[in-house]
Amino acid sequence: FTLIELLVVMGIVSALVAIALPRYAAYRANAFDARAEVDLRSVAMAEEAYFLNKEEYLSCSGSSCAQLPGIQKLSEGVALTIQATATGFTGTASHPKGSGKIFTWDSEGGGLRE
């Protein structure tokens, strides 16, 4: 190969990387957001199962939510908080590496809200 051909190939590869890298970062942030949303949905369903057995909701945050029925382990890094009341519960979840979305669950208000 000549030096000119190598420079052309390096230019093409650089252009492709410049296009692909921002998209990769967005896909990665969406994956972290999906982790937070799935964890919130799982804990919300577990809260309802807990209510069927104990007739009360349980306040928890982070790994302490693993005591709910059916929850074995939550995703690493997800900030999850559940606030129980006598008639329902609200919960929030987000991931620091995500896009900044905070997912909210309101059991009395119909479920998931973004």
C-alpha positions in Angstrom: 0.0 0.0 0.0 1.1 3.5 -0.6 1.1 6.2 2.0 -1.8 8.0 0.2 -4.0 4.9 0.3 -3.3 4.4 4.0 -4.2 8.1 4.7 -7.5 7.7 2.7 -8.4 4.5 4.6 -7.6 6.2 7.9 -9.8 9.2 6.9 -12.8 6.9 6.1 -12.4 5.0 9.3 -12.2 8.2 11.3 -15.4 9.5 9.7 -17.2 6.2 10.5 -16.1 6.4 14.1 -17.2 10.0 14.4 -20.7 9.0 13.2 -21.0 5.8 15.2 -19.7 6.9 18.6 -22.6 9.4 19.5 -25.2 6.8 18.5 -23.5 4.2 20.6 -23.6 6.5 23.6 -27.3 7.1 23.1 -28.0 3.4 22.8 -26.1 2.8 26.0 -28.0 5.5 27.9 -31.3 4.0 26.7 -30.2 0.6 28.0 -29.5 2.0 31.5 -32.9 3.7 31.4 -34.5 0.4 30.5 -32.8 -1.2 33.5 -34.4 1.4 35.8 -37.8 1.1 34.2 -37.8 -2.7 34.4 -36.7 -2.7 38.1 -39.4 -0.2 38.9 -42.1 -2.3 37.2 -40.8 -5.5 39.0 -40.8 -3.9 42.4 -44.3 -2.4 41.7 -45.7 -5.9 41.0 -43.9 -7.3 44.0 -45.5 -4.5 46.2 -48.9 -5.6 45.0 -48.1 -9.3 45.8 -46.8 -8.1 49.3 -50.1 -6.3 49.8 -52.1 -9.4 49.0 -50.3 -11.3 51.8 -49.8 -8.6 54.4 -52.6 -6.1 53.6 -50.1 -3.2 53.7 -47.5 -1.7 51.4 -43.7 -1.7 52.2 -41.5 1.3 51.9 -38.0 0.5 50.7 -35.1 1.8 48.7 -32.3 0.2 46.7 -31.3 -3.3 47.7 -33.8 -3.3 50.7 -36.5 -3.8 48.1 -35.1 -7.3 47.5 -37.2 -8.5 50.6 -40.3 -8.2 48.5 -41.7 -11.5 47.1 -40.3 -12.4 43.7 -37.4 -9.9 43.8 -34.1 -11.7 44.0 -31.7 -9.0 42.8 -32.1 -5.5 41.3 -29.9 -4.1 38.6 -26.6 -2.6 39.7 -26.6 1.2 39.9 -30.3 1.8 39.8 -31.5 4.4 42.3 -34.9 3.0 43.4 -37.2 4.4 46.1 -40.7 3.2 47.2 -42.8 5.3 49.6 -45.8 3.4 51.0 -49.0 4.9 52.3 -52.1 3.3 53.8 -53.8 3.2 50.4 -51.0 2.8 47.9 -47.4 3.6 47.1 -45.3 5.7 44.8 -41.9 4.8 43.5 -39.1 6.4 41.5 -36.2 4.9 39.6 -33.3 6.2 37.6 -29.8 5.3 36.6 -26.9 7.7 36.9 -25.5 6.5 33.5 -28.8 6.9 31.8 -30.2 9.8 29.9 -31.5 11.5 33.1 -35.0 10.2 32.9 -36.7 9.6 36.3 -39.4 6.9 36.1 -42.3 7.3 38.5 -44.9 4.7 39.6 -48.1 5.8 41.3 -50.2 2.9 42.3 -53.3 5.1 42.9 -52.7 7.2 39.8 -52.6 4.3 37.2 -49.1 3.0 37.3 -46.0 4.1 35.3 -45.4 7.8 34.5 -42.3 9.2 32.8 
